[in-house]
Amino acid sequence: MTNIGGGKDRLTKVTSPSDSVGRTMLSRHESSGRGADTMRMTESVRVPAGATLAMSPFDVSVMTRMNSRWRAGEVVPFVLHFRHSAPVEVLAVVVRPGS
């Protein structure tokens, strides 16, 4: 989770300094209410002023192509890029799809 200051902003891109990370994409979990959940790619995520951005497989997440094998629980560095704010360095924990 990352606290973002200032006015409302948008998370627009996620990159990684790690050689093990390929192309990254922002995605949002959507529930149909009928037991069929989906992941939808999104170009940006709205971040209200002073809000905490929680990223998880059940809301906003980062999907990436791996350049090497990862195990669940491994930690991978990422950089969150915003429209108006400075980049923020974060660590993400690898989870298995569907977990």
Secondary structure, DSSP 8 states (H G I E B T S, - for coil): -EE--SS-EEEEEEE-S-TTEEEEEEEEEEE-SSS-EEEEEES-EEE-TT-EE-B-TTSEEEEEEESS---TT-EEEEEEEESSS--EEEEEE---TT-
